[in-house]
Amino acid sequence: MTMFLRQIVVDTLMLQGAFAIPNQHLYSIFSNFGNYKQKYLIVPPTPQSPKFLENIVAEIRQLFRFSKQINIRVAAYIDKLFENDQSSHKFCVHTRRGDFGPPKWPMHARTERNFTEAAIKFILGYLKEKHLNLNVSIILLGEDKDFLHEINISREAFTCLFFSHEFFKYFKQVNKVYIPKAMNRGEDMCFGVWACDSILLTASSSTYAWWIAYLLEQTDANVFYNSDFNHSYYDKENFPSDWIPLRLDFNLGRIIMD
């Protein structure tokens, strides 16, 4: 196993909480990775950065293959969920709340409604300008289903923002809004990887969301993320350069591309 691939294994195992595996050792000195022969290494912190992924995309996708059982269940659910909506562009919005933020993880900002709603509106306009006649459906992802139901995507909620009259003709082309059922983590990730044509990461510290976006099956998918890294361990270096950073400017009252 290459040193780079070992680091990807590390992130995967820490992501899944899979610490009880054979031959596991805990090392904290990254410079010594090449000296170890064990199949698995677990190291803090998680090495989530595109610089570790260069030239090993095939290995990464092999590592993240879903089981046959997960593939079958998720494919059947996607077919059923979108049975009457096969052709629309599926714009996914990934949220993370739960243990993010104080007191447990103060350095990981949780998803907030103000950014999420403003970013959805911005991205709808962006997608419509880029793809013109695109028919968009929105998929709200996340474990906190109550929070997802609180997200306001109504036309009326848009009127206080900066969008022009032209934006509202785009809004009329929004097809449906979906909140998928609760699934286990493997199924949930598989669903996102397969179903999303574009995606917004509203809590950028979420490694889970990061990997969904990185592994998207859709070629040339637009990936947007919250670039407000105040009080965060992360910064833009942790995200591929072709992903689009968005920030809510409170003074201007709107989303800007950062």
N, C-alpha and C positions, 0 to 999 in steps of 0.2 A: 504494500500500500504506500503510495506517495505521501510526502509530508503534507502537501496541500489537501489531498483527499482525506488524510487523517483529521485535519482541522474541520473539514466539512462534516465528517462523522461526529466529531465532538459537538458541533452546533446542533446536529440532528438529535443526538442523544439527550442533550440538555434541554432542547426544545420539548421533547416528548417526556422528560422526566424518567428516562430509562436508565437508571443507574445500576440496576442489579443485572449485570451482564458478565460473561466470562472474560478473564484476562484484563479486567479494568484496573487502571491505575490513575492516580491524580497527580498531574505535574503542572507546575505553574511557570516554568521557565521555557518560553517558546523557542529559544535558541537551541535547545537540546532535542527538539522533536526528531531530528534526523538520526539520533543515536538510539532511539527506542525501537524495538522489534515487535512489540505487542500489537495485536490486531486493532484494539480500540484504546483510545486515550480520551480522557475527560479533563479539560483544563478550564479554569476561569481566567478572564471573562470569555464569553462566546465570541469567536473571531468572525463576526458578521461584517464582511466587507467585500466589494467586488474584486479587489486586488488579489484575493485568495482564489478567485474562480476563473482567472484567465486561462484559456487553452485547455480547460478540463470540463467543458460543458457536458460532453457525453458521459463522463464518469459521474458527474453530479446527477444527471437524469437517471442513470442506472441506480444510483444510491437511493433516489427518491421514488423508485417504482412502487406503485400501490399493488396490494395483493389482488389476486383474481377475484376474491370474494368482495372486496371493497369496490373494484371496478364494476362488477355486475350490479351491486346494489345502487351505486351512485348513478350509473348509466340509466337504470330503470327509473330512478327518481327524477333525473333531469328530463327524460322523455315525458314522464307524467306531468311534471310541473309546467313545462313549456309546450304541452300538447297542442294548444291553440295559439302559440306564439313562437313559431319556429324561426321566423326571419328577422326579428328585431335585434338590434345591437344591445347586448347585455352589459350594462354599466354597473359594476359592483362597487359597493361602499363598505369597506371593512372597518368595524368598530372594535374597540377594546376598552372595557371599563374594569369591573371586578376589582382585582387587587392592585391595579395601577393607581398611582397617586398616593397621597398620605393616607394612613400612616405606614403602610407596608413598603411601598415603592415610590417614595417622593421624587425620585429621579426619573421616573417613567410617567410622562404626562398621559392621562387618560383621554379618551374621546370626549369632546364637548360639543353640545348642540350648535353653539354659535358658529364655530369653524365648519362643522359638518354640513349644516344647511347652506351656508354661504358658498362652500366649495362645490357642493352639488350643483347649485345654480350656475356657478362659474363654468364648471366642466360641461354642463349641458350646452351652454352657449359655445364653448370651445369645440365640442364635438360636432355641433350643427354647422358651425362656420367651416370646419375642416372637411366635413363629409356631406354638406349640403342637405340632401334629402334623407338623411339617416333617420330611421325610426328607432327610438331608444326605449328600452325597458330598464328600470332600476332595480337592482337586487341589493337588499340591505343585509349584511353579514355581521354576525356577532352573537355571543352567548346571552347577552342581556336583551331578551326579546321585548321586555317592557320599554326599555330605552328606545329600541328600534321603532316601536309604535308611536313614540313621542316625536320622532323626527318629522318636521313639517315640510312637505314637498308640494303643498298646494300652490296654485297660482297666486292666491291672495298674499301668501307669505313672501312673494317675490317683489311686491310693489314698493317696499320701503328701500330696496337696494338700487344700485346704479344702472340696472339693465335698461336698455332702450325699448321702444315699442317693438322693434324687430325681434327682440328676444322672445316675446310672448308668442309669436307665430312658431318659434321653435318648441316652446313648452307644449303647445297643442299637439305636437308630434310624439310626446312621451306616451308610450303605449300602456305599460302597466308597472306597478311597484310590487315587488315580491319580498317576502320575509320567509326564507326557507325554514323547514322544521329543524329542531335540535338534532344533531348527529354527533357521533363520536369524533375524536380529533382526526383520525385518518380519513373518515368519510367527508368531514367538513373541509379538509384541505383538498381532497380530490375533487369535491364539488367546485370549489373556487378555481382550481387549476383548469378544469374542463369547461366550466360554464361562463367564465368572465371574458368578455371581449376587451374591456378596459377596466381599470380599478383605481380606487382612491384609498390610500392608507391614512386614516384619520388619527391614529396613534402610532407615530413612527418608531417608537421603541419596541413595538411588537415584532419579535423575530418570526412569529407564526405568519403574520400578514406579509412580511418581507419575502418569505419563501414562497407563499402563494403567488405573489406578483412575479417573482423571478422565474417560476416554473410554468407560467401561463402557457397553455397550448396555442393560444391565438398568436399568429405571427404579427410582429410589429404592433403589439398592443400598446396603447397609451397607459402609462402608470404615473399617477399623481401621488404626492405625499405631503404631509404637513411638515413644513421646514422650520417651524418654531422650535428650536432646540434649547431654549432657556431652561436651565436646571436639568439638563439631560446629559447622559453619557455619550450620546450619539451626535454626529454632525453629518454634513453632506458627503463626506468621504465614505460613509457607510452605505451610500446609495449609488447605483449605476448612473453614469453621466447622462444617459438618455431618458431617465425618469424626470418628471417635471415637478419641481418644488413649488409649493403654494404656501402663502402666508396670509393670515387675516390681519389687515392693517386697520387697527381700531380707530385711528385718526381719520382715515378716509372712509371707514365703514364698508370696506369691500375687500375681496380677495385680490392679491397681486401675485404674479409669477415672480418668484424670488430669485 
